[in-house]
Amino acid sequence: MSVANEVHAAGVGAGQQAAAAAIERKAPFWQQRPFYRWGFLILILALWELLGPLVSPILFSYPSKIAVAFYELTFVSGELPYYAVESLQILFYGLGFAILVGVPLAVLMARLKPVDWALELPINALYSTPMVALVPLLVLWFGIYMQAKVIVVFLFAVFPILINTYQGVRECDKNMLEVARSFRSPEWRTWQDVLLPFALPYIAAGVRLAIGRGLVGMVIAEFYTTISGLGYMITRYANIFETDKTFVPILLLMVLGITLTAGLKWIERRIAPWSRAEH
């Protein structure tokens, strides 16, 4: 498909979506998607609130009690913001190093045309039981403080970025590469002007996946290392059977994952408006 045809197809798709959105706005509110989305969430919370007190507090909790625990941990004891800042530090350091290493390495690998199946080995090994078992070994090598936790988050986050960037560079339009060669563009300018802009939506998708993987790696690292972070809070309150306080860091991790992913999508729309990843 030529560039003109691609632009035309993208324009037609965008026009159809705009028309569908306009029709949806004219429909009654009970037929619109936000009504079902938020209505279902409110229904789940209401049922949880009604049925939660019927279960033993050692095994379960409910929204109002979790809200009280959130207030106590945030504004009374101050534990939640203190441990959350520690965890976010680890997450951002690990993700930052994963991006700095994964993106250039993936572009280099794609330019050297390595064997495709070689990339499947680390990604399959990464999320298996041996990878989790590797965490105590990393603690033994690098200690129980921040360095070990950053390395764990890095290992969990780097492979989604590496794989997606690699695929984006390999799928780069060959015509654009031919134009760059015909103008005798040096390799680093080809990276800057052709490869990275084309692969940017793939990189953003890889970072979105890495956020979820990094959160998992962060919690696992905090289970095995120093008594700090949200993972420590989960372990501590679970061990003393304070279920309402155990839910607070778990729900905060969920909110962090959703918020960071949504923020990355917003950034992607600003820096890569040509991306069709959301369509």
N, C-alpha and C positions, 0 to 999 in steps of 0.2 A: 504494500500500500504506500502511495506517495505521501509526502508531507502535506500536500494540499488536501488529499482525501482524509488523512488523519485529522486535520483541523476541522474539516467539514463534519466528520463523524462525531468529533468531540462537541462541536457546536450543536448538532442535532440532539445529542444525548443531553446536553445542558438545557436546551429548550424544552425537551420532553419532561425533564425533572422540574423545571420551573412551572410548566403547565400543571403537572400533577400536584405540586405544592399549592398552587393557586386554587385548584379544585378542592383540596383538602381544607384550606382556610375557609372556604364558603360552606363547608359541611357543618352540621350541628356539633357542639363541643363533645357530645357523647360518642360521636363517630370519628373523632380525631385520635391520632396515635398517642399524643401526650396524656389524654384522659385514661387510656388503657394502661399506659406505662406507669403513671403516678398512682392511678387508682389501684392497680395490682400491688404496688409497693405499700400503699396505705392499708390495704386489706391484709397483707401478710403481717405488717406490724401490729395491727389490731388483734388478729388471731394470736400472735405471739404474746401480746400483752395479756390477753384473756386466759390463755392456756398455760403460760409460763409459771404462774404461782402454784399450779397444781402439781408441778414436778419438784422434787427435792432440790433445795438451793445448792446442795453439794454437787449435783449433776448438771444443773441448768440455771438460767437466769432469764430475765425479761427486760424489755426496753426501759421502763421507768427506773428500775433498779440499776441498770447499766448507766443510765444518765446521771443518777446520783453518784455512782462510783466515778464517773468521768469528772464530775464537778470536784469531788474530794481529791482525786489524783492530780487535777490540774490547778485548782485554786487554793486548796487547803495544804496538801503536802508538797505540791510542786514536782512530784516524781515524773509525771507524764511528759511535760515539756523538757525536763532535764534529760531523760533517757531518749526522747524522740530526737533531740538535737544530736546526741551521740550517734544514733543509728543513721540519721540523714547524712552526717559527715562521712561515715563509712560507705554509704550507698553512693554518694556523689563522687567520692574519690575513686571507688571501684569502677563506676560507670565512665568517669572521665578517662581513666587509664585504658579501659576497654575500647573507647572510641578512638583514642590517640594511637593505639596499637592496631586495632582491628581494621579500621578503614584503609590506612596506607598498605598494610600487609595484604588485604584482600585485593586491592587494585594491582599490586605487584604480582600476586599469584595469578590473577586473571590475565595480565599482560604476558606472563610467561607461559600461559596455557598449561597448567598442571593437570594431572589426571583427576577427573571429576569425582571418582569414588573415594579419593583420598580425604575429601572433606567430610564424608559421611562417618568416618571412624571416630573423630573426636566428638562430634555432636551427639552420636548415639551413646558414647561412653560417659558423656558429661552428666546426663540426668539419670544414670543408673545407680544401683546401690554402691558399686565401687567408688563412684565419685563422692558420695556422701561419706563413705568410709575413709576417703583421702583427707577429710577435714582434720581428724585428730593427728594425722601425720604432718600436715601443714603447721598445726599448732606446735608439734614437737620441733619442727625445723625453724619456725619463725617466731616462736613465743606465743604468749596469750594476750597480747595487746593489739593495738590498732593495725599494725603491719600484717598480721596473720589474717585479720578479718577483711582488710582491703584486698588481699590476694584471693581469698575465697570468693568475694563478690566479683572481682575481675574475671576469675575462671568461669563463673556462672554466666557472666554477661558478654564476654568477648565473642563467643562462637555464634550467637544469633546475628551480631553485627558483621562478623566475618563472612558468614554464609550469604546473607542478604546483599551485602556490598559486592561480593564476588559475582553473584547472579546478575546484579544490575550492570556491572561493567561488562560481563560476557554478553549481555543482551543489547549493548549499545549499538545504535544504528551504524552499520558498516559504511553507509554513504557519508556520514559525518566524519568518520575516521579517514575515509579516502580524501575528503576535502582538506582535512588537517594535514595529511601527508603531501597533498599536491601543493600546499602553500609552505611546505618544508617546516612545519611547526615542530619544535623540539619536543622531546618526550614530556618534560615537565609542563609545557604549555598545553599539550594534549590532555594531560591529567586535569589541569586547571580549567580549560575552556570547553572540553568535550566530555570526558569520562565522569568526573565528579558531578557536574550539573545533571547529566543524564541519570546517574545512579542515585541522586539525592533522595527521590521517593523511596528507593529500596533501602537506603541507609536509615531513613526515618522509620521505616517499618521494622528494621532490625533493632533500632534503639528502643522502639515500643516493646518489642519482645524482650529485649534485655532488661527493661525496667522490672517486668514481672519476675524474670529469672534472678535479677539482682536482689530483689526483695526477699526471695526464698533463700538465696545464698547468705544474705545478711543475717536473717533469723537463725539459720543453721550455724553460722559462725559464732553467733552470740550464745547459742546453746553450749558450745564447746570451749569458749574462751572466757574472758574476764566477766565479772558480774556487772554488766552494763548493757544498756540498750533495751529496745523493746522485747527482744528475745528473752533477756533476763527477766523482765517483768512477767512475761507469759509463764515462764518456768516457776518463778517464785510464787505467784498467786495460785497457780495450778497445784503446786505442792502443798499449800495450806488450805486448799479447797475453797478459796474465795472466788467463785465462778464469775460473779459480776465484774470484779476487777480484772479477771483473766480476759473477759470479752473486750475490755477497753482497748488494749494495745492491738488485739486482733482486728477490731473494727477500724482502728486508726491505720493499720497497714492496708486494709482494703481501700480506704479513702485515699491514701497516698498513691496507691497503684492507679486508681481511676483518675485522680487529679493530675498526676504526672503524665499519664497517657493522653488525656484530653489537652493538656498544655502543649505537649509535643505536636499533636495534630494541628493546633492553632498556629504554632510556629511554622510547621510544614506548609500550611496554606499561605503564609506570608512570604516565605523564602523560596517556595517551589510551587507557584500557582499553576504551573503546567501539569502538575501531578494529577492523575486520574485514579489515585488509590482509593478515594472515597466513593467513586461512582459504582 
